[in-house]
Amino acid sequence: MSIIINTNVPALIARNALDRATASLNSSMEKLSTGYRINHAADDPAGYYYASGLSSQLRGSKVAYQNVSQSQSMLTLAQGDLSAINDQLERIKELATEYSNDTLTTEQKTAIKSEAQQRVDEINRIVEESKFNDINLLDGSKEGVRFQIGAYSDPATNAINVNGVFLDASTGETGIKLFGSGADEFADIEAAFKDSSTAAKFIDIVQASADTVTERIATAGVYSSRLESIADRLLTQNENLASAYSSVMDTDISSETANYVKQQILQQTASAMLIQANQASGIIALKLIGAS
């Protein structure tokens, strides 16, 4: 076996082993520190590409869930205001029924008419004050509302158009038609409560208005129920997407810890062997020179 000094092959082998162990150790430390198995595209190009797609879908799905939650809140607010309007109409109907009976005194009729006017004013006040995020809900400015419920652009599967809820709920002809100018309508409370006969006729008009409001409340409930189902599905979808993303990107701590310890031992062993390799050839060569 030849003895050489210029090229120490065992030392080169030990150094290469030390470099590989150090690189693996640094990579393992990074994975344990960040919690990610893939910190750079070079770690796993295919996995990085796959995880990027999952991340984009997950983020879009999370925003869609937020949209659904806000949409539910908007519907709930409109539904509550419509219910309040319906309560006022029911009371107006009671007052009209009471007024249509000729057993009342003039003072009692005046009190009934005054309360009925206050109820009408309250309906119109609710309409003006019904807002969500500064968006008017019941003044007729937004007949149809689009809710984005998915992460993509296709409206057939990612959007819901709500109709029949956010309509004009004021007492005029453009709203719930409590008052109007037709032959079978009354212009205001004074006309409706002119006498017992007009009040009796007004009962059916109030009931028709209440039916209109009730129909809108029911429609809001249908959409709200659908949105609730969509929210549940999005939650499940988000969980599944997060799990899929985690299986690709996240570090298996137990496995990576074992690999970290392994690379530590290899690094220390390679370092020790490099020292031995550097010394061995020189010692043997010096002994041979001294022996000659």
C-alpha positions as CSV (number, residue, x, y, z in Angstrom):
1,M,0.0,0.0,0.0
2,S,1.4,3.4,-1.0
3,I,1.8,6.2,1.5
4,I,1.0,9.7,0.0
5,I,0.8,13.2,1.5
6,N,-0.4,15.6,-1.2
7,T,-3.8,13.9,-1.6
8,N,-5.3,12.5,1.5
9,V,-8.2,10.5,0.2
10,P,-9.5,9.3,3.6
11,A,-9.5,12.9,4.8
12,L,-11.5,13.9,1.7
13,I,-14.0,11.1,2.3
14,A,-14.4,12.2,6.0
15,R,-14.7,15.8,5.0
16,N,-17.5,15.0,2.5
17,A,-19.3,13.0,5.1
18,L,-18.9,15.9,7.5
19,D,-20.3,18.4,4.9
20,R,-23.3,16.1,4.2
21,A,-24.0,15.6,7.9
22,T,-23.7,19.3,8.6
23,A,-26.0,20.2,5.7
24,S,-28.6,17.6,6.9
25,L,-28.3,18.8,10.5
26,N,-28.9,22.5,9.4
27,S,-31.9,21.4,7.4
28,S,-33.3,19.4,10.3
29,M,-32.8,22.3,12.6
30,E,-34.6,24.6,10.2
31,K,-37.6,22.2,10.0
32,L,-37.8,21.9,13.7
33,S,-37.5,25.6,14.2
34,T,-40.1,26.6,11.7
35,G,-42.4,23.6,12.0
36,Y,-42.4,23.2,8.2
37,R,-41.2,20.2,6.3
38,I,-40.9,22.3,3.2
39,N,-39.2,25.7,3.8
40,H,-37.9,26.2,0.3
41,A,-39.1,24.9,-3.1
42,A,-35.9,23.0,-3.4
43,D,-36.8,20.9,-0.4
44,D,-39.7,19.2,-2.3
45,P,-40.6,20.9,-5.6
46,A,-43.7,18.7,-6.3
47,G,-44.9,19.0,-2.7
48,Y,-44.3,22.8,-2.7
49,Y,-46.4,23.2,-5.8
50,Y,-49.2,21.0,-4.4
51,A,-49.2,22.8,-1.1
52,S,-49.3,26.2,-2.8
53,G,-52.5,25.2,-4.5
54,L,-54.0,23.9,-1.3
55,S,-53.0,27.1,0.5
56,S,-54.7,29.3,-2.1
57,Q,-57.9,27.2,-2.0
58,L,-57.9,27.2,1.8
59,R,-57.5,31.0,2.0
60,G,-60.2,31.5,-0.5
61,S,-62.5,29.1,1.4
62,K,-61.8,31.0,4.7
63,V,-62.8,34.3,3.1
64,A,-65.9,32.6,1.6
65,Y,-66.9,31.5,5.1
66,Q,-66.5,35.0,6.4
67,N,-68.7,36.2,3.5
68,V,-71.4,33.6,4.5
69,S,-71.2,34.7,8.1
70,Q,-71.7,38.4,7.1
71,S,-74.5,37.5,4.7
72,Q,-76.3,35.6,7.5
73,S,-75.9,38.7,9.8
74,M,-77.3,40.9,7.0
75,L,-80.3,38.6,6.5
76,T,-80.9,38.2,10.2
77,L,-81.0,42.0,10.7
78,A,-83.4,42.4,7.8
79,Q,-85.5,39.6,9.1
80,G,-85.7,41.1,12.5
81,D,-86.7,44.6,11.2
82,L,-89.4,43.0,9.0
83,S,-90.7,41.1,12.1
84,A,-90.8,44.5,13.9
85,I,-92.8,46.0,11.0
86,N,-95.1,43.0,11.1
87,D,-95.8,43.6,14.8
88,Q,-96.7,47.2,14.1
89,L,-99.1,46.0,11.3
90,E,-100.8,43.5,13.6
91,R,-101.4,46.2,16.1
92,I,-102.8,48.5,13.4
93,K,-105.1,45.7,12.4
94,E,-106.3,45.4,16.0
95,L,-106.9,49.1,16.2
96,A,-108.8,49.1,12.9
97,T,-110.9,46.2,14.2
98,E,-111.6,48.1,17.4
99,Y,-112.4,51.4,15.6
100,S,-114.9,49.7,13.3
101,N,-117.2,49.1,16.2
102,D,-119.7,51.9,16.8
103,T,-119.6,51.6,20.6
104,L,-116.7,54.0,21.0
105,T,-116.8,57.5,22.2
106,T,-115.2,60.4,20.2
107,E,-112.3,60.5,22.7
108,Q,-111.6,56.8,22.3
109,K,-111.7,57.0,18.5
110,T,-109.2,59.9,18.7
111,A,-106.9,57.9,20.9
112,I,-107.1,54.9,18.6
113,K,-106.4,57.0,15.5
114,S,-103.5,58.7,17.2
115,E,-101.9,55.3,18.1
116,A,-102.5,54.0,14.6
117,Q,-100.6,57.0,13.2
118,Q,-97.7,56.4,15.6
119,R,-97.5,52.8,14.5
120,V,-97.4,53.9,10.8
121,D,-94.6,56.4,11.7
122,E,-92.7,53.7,13.4
123,I,-92.9,51.4,10.4
124,N,-91.4,54.1,8.2
125,R,-88.8,54.9,10.8
126,I,-87.7,51.2,10.9
127,V,-87.4,51.3,7.1
128,E,-85.1,54.3,7.3
129,E,-83.0,53.0,10.1
130,S,-82.7,49.4,8.8
131,K,-79.0,49.3,7.8
132,F,-76.1,46.8,7.7
133,N,-72.7,48.2,7.3
134,D,-74.3,51.5,6.2
135,I,-76.2,49.6,3.5
136,N,-80.0,50.4,3.5
137,L,-81.9,47.1,3.6
138,L,-85.6,47.9,3.4
139,D,-85.9,51.2,1.5
140,G,-86.0,49.5,-2.0
141,S,-82.5,50.6,-3.0
142,K,-81.3,47.0,-3.1
143,E,-84.0,44.7,-4.5
144,G,-81.5,41.9,-5.3
145,V,-78.4,41.1,-3.2
146,R,-75.5,38.9,-4.3
147,F,-73.7,36.8,-1.7
148,Q,-70.3,35.3,-2.7
149,I,-70.2,31.9,-1.0
150,G,-67.3,30.3,-2.7
151,A,-63.6,30.8,-3.6
152,Y,-64.1,30.9,-7.3
153,S,-65.8,33.1,-9.9
154,D,-68.5,30.8,-11.3
155,P,-71.8,32.3,-10.1
156,A,-73.7,29.1,-10.5
157,T,-71.7,27.4,-7.7
158,N,-70.0,30.3,-5.9
159,A,-72.8,32.9,-5.4
160,I,-76.4,33.2,-4.2
161,N,-78.7,36.0,-5.5
162,V,-81.2,36.9,-2.8
163,N,-84.5,38.3,-4.1
164,G,-87.7,39.1,-2.3
165,V,-86.2,40.2,1.0
166,F,-84.5,43.5,0.6
167,L,-87.5,45.3,-1.0
168,D,-89.2,48.6,-0.1
169,A,-91.1,48.0,3.2
170,S,-92.4,51.6,3.6
171,T,-96.2,52.0,3.8
172,G,-96.6,53.6,0.4
173,E,-97.6,52.0,-3.0
174,T,-93.9,51.2,-3.8
175,G,-93.6,49.4,-0.5
176,I,-96.1,47.2,1.4
177,K,-99.1,49.2,0.0
178,L,-100.7,50.0,3.3
179,F,-101.7,53.3,1.7
180,G,-102.4,54.3,-1.9
181,S,-104.5,56.3,-4.2
182,G,-106.7,53.7,-5.8
183,A,-110.4,53.3,-5.4
184,D,-110.0,50.5,-2.9
185,E,-107.2,52.2,-1.0
186,F,-106.8,55.0,1.6
187,A,-104.3,57.9,1.3
188,D,-103.5,58.0,5.0
189,I,-104.7,57.1,8.6
190,E,-107.2,60.0,8.6
191,A,-108.9,58.5,5.5
192,A,-108.7,54.9,6.8
193,F,-110.1,55.9,10.2
194,K,-112.7,58.3,8.9
195,D,-115.5,56.2,10.3
196,S,-116.3,52.6,11.3
197,S,-117.0,51.5,7.8
198,T,-113.7,52.8,6.4
199,A,-111.9,51.2,9.4
200,A,-113.6,47.9,8.7
201,K,-112.4,48.0,5.1
202,F,-108.9,49.0,6.2
203,I,-108.7,45.7,8.1
204,D,-108.2,43.7,4.9
205,I,-105.7,46.2,3.6
206,V,-103.6,45.9,6.7
207,Q,-103.8,42.1,6.5
208,A,-102.6,42.1,2.9
209,S,-99.7,44.3,3.9
210,A,-98.9,42.0,6.8
211,D,-99.1,39.0,4.5
212,T,-96.5,40.7,2.2
213,V,-94.2,41.3,5.1
214,T,-94.7,37.7,6.4
215,E,-93.8,36.4,2.9
216,R,-90.6,38.4,3.0
217,I,-89.7,37.1,6.5
218,A,-90.3,33.5,5.3
219,T,-88.1,34.1,2.2
220,A,-85.3,35.5,4.5
221,G,-85.6,32.4,6.6
222,V,-85.2,30.1,3.6
223,Y,-82.1,31.9,2.5
224,S,-80.8,32.0,6.1
225,S,-81.2,28.3,6.4
226,R,-79.4,27.7,3.2
227,L,-76.5,29.9,4.3
228,E,-76.3,28.0,7.5
229,S,-75.8,24.7,5.6
230,I,-73.2,26.4,3.4
231,A,-71.4,27.6,6.4
232,D,-71.3,24.1,7.9
233,R,-69.9,22.7,4.6
234,L,-67.3,25.4,4.4
235,L,-66.1,24.7,7.9
236,T,-65.8,21.0,7.0
237,Q,-64.0,21.9,3.8
238,N,-61.6,24.2,5.6
239,E,-60.8,21.4,8.1
240,N,-60.1,19.0,5.3
241,L,-58.0,21.5,3.3
242,A,-56.0,22.4,6.4
243,S,-55.4,18.7,7.1
244,A,-54.2,18.1,3.5
245,Y,-51.9,21.1,3.6
246,S,-50.5,20.0,7.0
247,S,-49.7,16.5,5.7
248,V,-47.5,18.1,3.0
249,M,-46.0,21.1,4.7
250,D,-45.8,20.4,8.4
251,T,-42.8,18.7,10.1
252,D,-43.3,15.4,11.8
253,I,-41.6,16.5,15.0
254,S,-40.9,13.0,16.3
255,S,-39.4,11.8,13.1
256,E,-37.4,15.0,12.5
257,T,-36.1,14.9,16.1
258,A,-34.8,11.4,15.5
259,N,-33.2,12.6,12.3
260,Y,-31.6,15.6,14.1
261,V,-30.0,13.4,16.7
262,K,-28.8,11.0,13.9
263,Q,-27.2,13.9,12.0
264,Q,-25.6,15.2,15.2
265,I,-23.9,11.9,15.8
266,L,-22.8,11.6,12.1
267,Q,-21.4,15.1,12.2
268,Q,-19.4,14.4,15.4
269,T,-18.2,11.1,14.1
270,A,-17.2,12.5,10.7
271,S,-15.4,15.4,12.5
272,A,-13.4,12.9,14.6
273,M,-12.6,10.8,11.6
274,L,-11.4,13.8,9.6
275,I,-9.0,14.6,12.4
276,Q,-7.8,11.0,12.5
277,A,-7.4,10.9,8.7
278,N,-5.4,14.1,8.7
279,Q,-3.1,12.8,11.4
280,A,-2.7,9.2,10.2
281,S,-0.9,9.7,6.9
282,G,1.5,12.3,8.3
283,I,2.4,10.2,11.3
284,I,3.1,7.2,9.1
285,A,5.1,9.3,6.6
286,L,7.2,10.9,9.4
287,K,8.0,7.5,10.9
288,L,9.1,6.2,7.6
289,I,11.3,9.2,7.0
290,G,12.8,8.9,10.5
291,A,13.3,5.2,10.0
292,S,15.3,5.8,6.8
